[in-house]
Amino acid sequence: MRKLLILLFLFFPLFKVQAQTAPLLEEVRVQLLPEEDKPSVLVLYDLRAPDNASFPITLEIPLPPQAELNAVAREEAGTLITVEHQLVAGGEAVRFTLTDAAFYRLEYYFPFEKKGIHRHFVYRWPGTYAVRTFSLELKEPLNTQNLVTSPILTNVTQLHDFTYHAIELSDLPAGKVFEVSVDYDRRTDALNVSASAPSGSSAPQARTLYLVPGLLGMTGVLLILSGAFYYWWSTKRAGTPKARKPHVREKPVSGKIYCKKCGERAQPGDRFCRKCGAYLGEGKP
């Protein structure tokens, strides 16, 4: 009995650590967008922890083989802001930290199989964490034929010329793997984004702008460059001497001229007196 208590005491911290590394997620939303803006499958995760969770919580979400990580972000006032993250296990998983109960976004691409007009891929939720509410939505590419999913995604809706197939599950325990196999035919390689653009439809974009810090940095660089150019232009302009305006000598106002000899008033332009013939100017004529 004493040995049993000692063993329990020794292994209790291990059980506690394992419990801490498998937190409960309040909600996980998955969107599958094949051939959206690349010839591959775009996967969007929106997930959050419960309001009463003990933060911070570090998650490691496994990635499928040949996955291309696109973004990890936190939703804030309708905008996605990039958060720190790192690839682990040789790129087979991504690690990031939840600091509150807000939604966090994970985006990545993975390839599908293509044989002629046929496409096939399998999405897999690895069950790393327990999830209270799990939902998955598949956006059917335009001009798709013979789409088959297993299991069947029973909730089908139409929005902006696109067809969406969805399913919702509750109380997925940790370790519960959920897979969706997707097969369909398509006679075009046009992507959803480029294919829907000419129609003028207001199809919702797959992603909100998420690289906010990067955009702010670019804006700052542009402002600095603009200020430097203005300073250079203003100093160059100040150093260039301005051309002086030509000085125009004002014409004197003509006064009345009288003959110094006889006192007769002269007319404008007269050089000699009209009455006595005396020279009106200074000196001799």
Secondary structure, DSSP 4 states (H G I P E B T S, - for coil): -HHHHHHHHHHHHHHHHHHHTSPEEEEEEEEEEETSSSSSEEEEEEEE--TTS-S-EEEEEE--TT-EEEEEEEEETTEEEE--EEEEGGGTEEEEEE-SSS-EEEEEEE--EEETTEEEEEEEE---SEEEEEEEEEEEPTTEEEEEEES---EEEEETTEEEEEEEEEEEPTT--EEEEEEEEES----HHHHHTTTT--PPPS----BHHHHHHHHHHHHHHHHHHHHHHHHHHHHSPPPPPPPPPPPPPP---B-TTT-PBPPTT-SB-TTT--B-SSS--
